[in-house]
């Protein structure tokens, strides 16, 4: 099975007669992935750093709403911020910048990047480069956030708090780094979030800032993080992908479609992650609407031979995937 069908990034170009890699080839290939460091429970133990204080402080700031009170407008802002923020995380950070499953012109590309960064999940190039690393090494000793190898806490929060992943690997996002406006955003990751936070305060005062913006940030963070952690722990596996990715309708609901994670790991090139009609994928529905007005173009579908692979030739696909996993 080729890399496109499995959703795994090719390790390197192999000669037609070669079925395995030499140690030299693997070592040379890993140089291209600066974050592909061997992960063990020993070298990923949590270590507190003073730079983590703002992250934890933001988790406490929503409590300020007990002193300001909460108004209907604050709840409306929270709902709109969560929904739009999650859309741009899933449609922008993930399906566009990480996987390029559809096309945008340069103007809309910037808008999607700006709006994604309004959720304060670091720069768009940082996000894409780390996510591409994850897919290459999913649930192996080199995965940057494997729940299987490193446990729930590290896969959910620990890897983000670690100083091992501070830098952007620009070699992995050369297709994006050629745009100076994206590089600028990546170097100033909090500007969009500051703008949204200030706007919330100007519209609704402290109550909207605490309840609408800061609580929205916390919910968006942990909603997104569940895909790295819990969808590799709970749910069903339709396809054999060689990792622990699972489909879970609850997480699909709170992330607007990202919970069909086993589908995605099997075929990451598709715009749609809910492969079947009953697998609701709100992000995909919105992207489809945007395609009708010309904003989104060339959405990549799920080919039938991918979609029904588990039904047509389950033993063949399972054997090939296991073989590929062993070779990688």
N, C-alpha and C positions, 0 to 999 in steps of 0.2 A: 504494500500500500504506500502510495506516495505521501509526501509531507503535507500536501494541500488537503488531502482527504482526512488525515488524522489531526490536522490543526497544529502540528508541531513544526517549529522552525528547523530547516535542514541544518544538520551539524556542520557539514562541509561537503564539497563536491567529491564524490568518490569515483575512482576509476571503475569501468564496467566489470572488471574481474574481482574487485575488492569487496569483501563483505564485512570487514572490520577495520578499525583504526589502529594505527600504531600509537604508542605513548607520545611520540613527538608530535604527531598530527593533533592529538587531543590537547596537548599542552599549548600548541600554537593557536588552536582554535579558541581555547579558553582565554587567551590574551585579548581577544576581541570583546569578551564579556567581562568588563572590569569588576562587576558585582558577583560574578560566578565563583564565589569562594566556598570552600567546603564548610558546610554548616553542621555543627554538633551541638548538643545540649550544653556542653561545657563552654564553648566560645560564643554562645548566644544567650548566656545568662543576663537577666535584666540588671542594668547598672544605672543608677540615678545620675542625671546631669542637670546642672542649673538651667541649661537651655530648654529643659522640658517643662519648666514652671508655667510658661504661658499656655501650653497645651492643657495641663491639669487645671489651671485657673479658669479657663473658658468653660470647663465642665461645672464649675461652681457658680459662674456668673448668672445662669438662669434663675438661681435662688433669689436674686435681687427682685424678681417679680413678686415675692411675698411682701416686700416693702412698698412696691409701687402699685400693686394691684394689676389685674389683667383685664383688658377691654376687648370687645368684639373685634375691633380693628387689629389688635395684636394677634389674635388667633387667626384672622384671615391672612395677615402677613406671614405668619408661621407656615400655614398650609401652602400658600403660593410659593414661598421661598423653598420649602422642602420639595414640592413637585417640580418646579422649574430647575432647582439645583440638581436634583437627582436625574432629571432628563439630560442636562448638559454633562453630568458626570458619565452617564451611560452612553449617550449618543456622541459626546465629544471626546473626553479623555479615553474612553474605552473603544467604542466601535469605529470611530473615525481616526483619532491620532495613534492609537495603539495598533489597530488592525486594518485601517484603510478599507473598510467594507463598502464605502460609497464615496462620492466625490462632492466637494464644495469648491466654489470659487474662492479667491484669496480674501475677499471681504468677509464672507460668511465663515471662512476658516478662522479668521481672527475673532469674530463674534463668538463662535463656539468655544474657542480657547479662553477668551475673556470670561464668559459666563461660567465655564467649568471651574476656573480659578476663583470665582466668587465663593466657592465652597471651601476655600482655604485648604485644599489637598495638594499643595505644592505646585510647582510649575508643570506646564503641559508636557514639556520635553522630558522632565524628570519622571513624570507619571508614565509616559509611554515607554521610556527606556527600561524602567524597572518591570513594567508589565510584560514586555517582550522577553526579558530575562526569565520571568516566572514561567511563561509558556514553554520556553526551551527546556527548562529543567524541572517541570512540574512534578512535585512530590518525590524528587530525588535529593541526594545530599547537597546539591547545589541550588536548590530552590530557595529563593529569598524569603518565602513565607509559607512553608509547608506545615500544615497542622498535623499531618501524619508523622513527620520526622521531629518536629520541634514543639508540638503541643498547641493548645488553643491560644494561650496568651501571646506567644511570640508571633503566631500567624495573624492574630487580630490587631495587636498593638506593638508588640516588642520590636518588630523589624522596623517600624516607622520611628520609634524612639531611639533605635540604635544609631551610633555614629558611623556604622559601616555603609550606610546607604544615603549619605548626605549629598553626594555628588551626582550630577547627570552624566551618563555615559553617552556623549554626543556621537560616538561611532555607531551606536545602535539606532540613531534617529537622524541619519544624514538626509533622509527624504524630507524631514521637517526643519532641520537646522539651517537649511538654505534660505529660510524666510526670516529676515532680521526682526520683524515684528514679533514672531513667536519666540525668538531667542531673548528679546527684550522682556516679554512677559515672563519667560522662564526665570530670568534673573531678578524679576520683581514680582514674586508670586503672590504677595498679599495685597497688592494695590486693588484688584477687583473686589476682594472681600472688604477692605476698608471702605470702599465707595458704597457698597451695599449697606454696611453697618452704619455709616454716617447718614445715609438716606433714611434708614429705619428710624434713627434718632430724630432727624428733622421732621419726619412725618408724624411719628407717634410718641416722641419723647422717650424717657428712660424705660417705660414699660414695654414698648415695642422693641427697644434695643435688647433688653434682657430676655423677654419671652419670645419675641418674633425672630430676632437675629441670632443671639447666642444659643438658645435652645435649638433653633433650626440647624446651626452648625454642628452641634453635638449629635443630633439625630442623623444628619447627612453623613457625618463621619462614620458612625457605627453601622448605619445602613449599608454603606459602601464596604466597610471592613468585613461584614458578615460573608461577603462573597469570597474573600481570601481565606476565611477561617471555617465558618459553619457549613458552607456548601461543599467543603471537602470532608465533612464529617457526617452530615445528616441528609438523607434523601435517597433517591433511587438512581441506579446506573443503567441507562438504556444501552449505551455503547461502551465497548471495551476500549479505553483510551490509554491504559498503562499508568493511570494515576487515580486519585481518589475523588475526582470531580463528580458531583451528583446533581440531579434535578430536584428542586424543591419548590413547590408552588407558593409557599408562604414567603420565601425570600424573593421569589419572582414578583410577588405583589408589592413588597415594600421597596423594591429596587426598580420597578417599572419594567421587569422582564429579564433581569440578569440572573435570576435564580435557576434558569434552565442551563445550568453550568456544565453539566455533562454533555449536552448538545454542543455547547460552545467549544469545549475542549476537543470534541471530535472533529468539528469543522469550524475553525475560527474565522474563516473568510466570509461567512454569511452575515449580511446585515441583520437578518432575523435570527433570534436565539430561541424563540418558541417555534420549533420546527413544524408542529402540527396545529391544526386550527384551534384545538382546545387549550393549547398552551399560550395563555394570554401574554402579550409582549407589548406593553403600552408604548415603550420607546420606539419600537418598530412602527406602530400605528401612526405616531406623530411624524416620524421620518417619511412615511408613505404620503401623508398629507402634504408635507413640505415638498415632496417630489412633484406633486401635482401643480404647484405654483412655481416650479423651476429652481427652488433653492437647493434641494438635494438632487443629485443625479447619479445614474449608474449604480443603483443599489444591487448588491450581489445576492442572488437567490440561493436556496439550498437545492442542489441537484437531486433528483429522485434516487440516483444510485447511492447517494450519501444518506439521504433521509431514511431509506428503507434498508440500509445495509444490515441492520440487526435482524431483519426478517428474511431477507433473501439468502444470505450466505453467512450465518452467524459463526459457524466454526472456522470458515476461511478467514473472515475478518479478525476474529479473536486471535487466531494463530499468527497472522501477519503482524498484528499490533504488538503481541507479546515478543515476537522476534525483533521488531524494530526497537522496542524498549530495551531489550537485552543488548542490542548492538550500540545503543546510545550511551 
